[in-house]
Amino acid sequence: AKKRAIAREAVALCNEGDAIIINGGTTTFQMVHYLANRRLQVFTNSFAIAEHLVKHSKSQVMLPGGSVYRDQSIILSPFDNDVTRNFYARRMFMGAQGVGPLGVMEQDALIIQAEQKLINQADELVLLVDSTKFQRRSSLILCSLDRVSTLITDDAIPDQARAMIESAGIKLVVAAT
């Protein structure tokens, strides 16, 4: 329920015709349920997101080239000249393993490499994380907090995390569950 509420708030940021990037993940996948009646240009590295949108939406869907990363069911490319560089979006929506004062954290270096390419193709980075992600840490930092424009989370966000997000100048959206 928390992930769906977060996803609903994320889709509310999308306007008809927008070009957006949706990174693979369990919370970002929930966006597909609210995108059914929208007509957007969607770039995603997730098989599950792409398949659902192709079958149940009016959106144009684009996938990157590369190899299938089975653990996450996403497409990764080690090459700089893949189609990712040719897609430009107003917003990128992504989840994370953890969020802390040092930034947005992930566990896998290959995922970080792919996500950094995607982040550079969008004006705004919108982070979709449930409140448990503020207690989680990882040894790998994807990006600093100053790259995040908006953070959407649930109403169980700890006060300390709220203060960290607001002091970093990030727009905080708290989804009611």
N, C-alpha and C positions, 0 to 999 in steps of 0.2 A: 504493500500500500504506500509506503514511504517513497519507493522508487517511482511509482506511477504518479504520485503527487508532484515530485520533482520534475519528472518528464513533462507533465501537463504545463507547468510554469515555463519550462524551456520552450515548448511549442508556442506558447503565448507571445514569445519574442519574435516569432517568424511572421513575415508579411507575405502575402500572395506574390509569387514570382521571385522571391529571394533565392539567392545561391547560398547554400549552407554546406558545411562539412559535419558529418556525424561520425565520430570515432567509435569503433566497436567497443562494447561493454554491456554489462547487465542493466545499468541505469539508462544509458543512452538508447538501448534497444526499446525500452518502454515508450520512447517518443513515437514509435511507429503507430501506436494505437490512436494517437491524437493527430497524426498527419494524413489520415485517410482522405479527408475532403480538401486537402490543400494541394495546390499546384506549385511546386518548388523545383529548383534544380539542386539535387542532392548528390554530393560526393561522399562515398563511404568506403571504408576498408573492411567492412563486415559483411560476410555472406548472408547472415541471418537478417540484418537490416535491409540489405539490397533486395533479397528475395521477398520479404514482406511488403516492401514499398512497391515493387514491380507488380505484385498480385493484388494489392489492396489500396493503391493510391493513384492519383493523377500525376504524380511527380515524375520528372525525368531523373533517372538514376545513373550515376557514373561510378565505375570501379577503377582502382589503380591496377597497374600490371605488377606482377611479381609472383612470389611463391606463397603457397598456403601455409600459414603458421597454425598447425592443428590444435595446439593447446587453447588458443583464443578464437579459432575459426575466423581469422583475419588474414588479409593479403599484405605481405611485406615485400619490399624491394630494397636491395642494397644499392641500387643504381640511382644516380642523381637525375638521369634523363628519363625517368618514368613519367606517366601522364599526370602525376600529382602536381608537377611544376606548371602545368597548363590550366589548372583550375584555380579560380580565385573566388573567394567567398566573403560575404559580409561577416558571418559568424562561424566559428567552429565550436561544436558541442562535444565535450569529452568528460569522462569520469577519471578517477585516479585511485591509486592504491592508498595514498595518504596525503594529508595537507598539514603543513606546519610552518613555523616562522621562516624556514629556509626555502620553502616553496612547495611545488607540486611534486609528489614522489611516485615512482613506479619501481617494480622489481626487476624488470627484464631490459637489458641494454638494447636488444633488437626492437622492442616495442618503443622505447624512448627514441631511437633513431627514426622510426617511422612517424611517430607523433610529432617530433620536432619539424620534420618536413611539412606535415599538415598544418601545424601552428603558423608557420611562415606564410601560408597561403590564405590567411584570414585576417580581416581587420580586428575582430574582437574574439577573444577566447572566453567561452562560457563553460564554467566547471560545474558538473552535476555530481554532487557527492552527498551521501547520507551522513548524518551526524557522527556515525562511528568512525568515519575516516579521519577525524581530527585526533583520535587517540592512536592511530596507526602510523608507523614510521617505516621507512625503507632506506637502504643505503644509496639509492640512486635518485638524483634530483632531475626532473624533466625540465622545469623552468622555475624562475623566481615568481613570487606573488605579483610583482609589478606587471607581468605579462597577462595576468587574468583581469578581464574587464568586469565580469559578473560571476558570482558564485551562488548557485541554487542548492539549498539543503532543506532538511526537515525541521520541524519545530522543537526537536530535542537538542539543538545545537548548544554546546556548553557556552557559558558567558565568556570564558577566556578565549574561545575560538571566535566568537562574535566580535570581541574587541580586537583580535588579531586581524580579522578580515576588514573591519571598518578602518583600523589605523593604516592598513595597506592601501586604502583608497579604492577598494573593490566594492562594487554595488552588490549588496547582499539581498537575496530574495529568499524568504522563508516560506516554504510550501506547507499549507495546512493539511494535516492528514486526518 
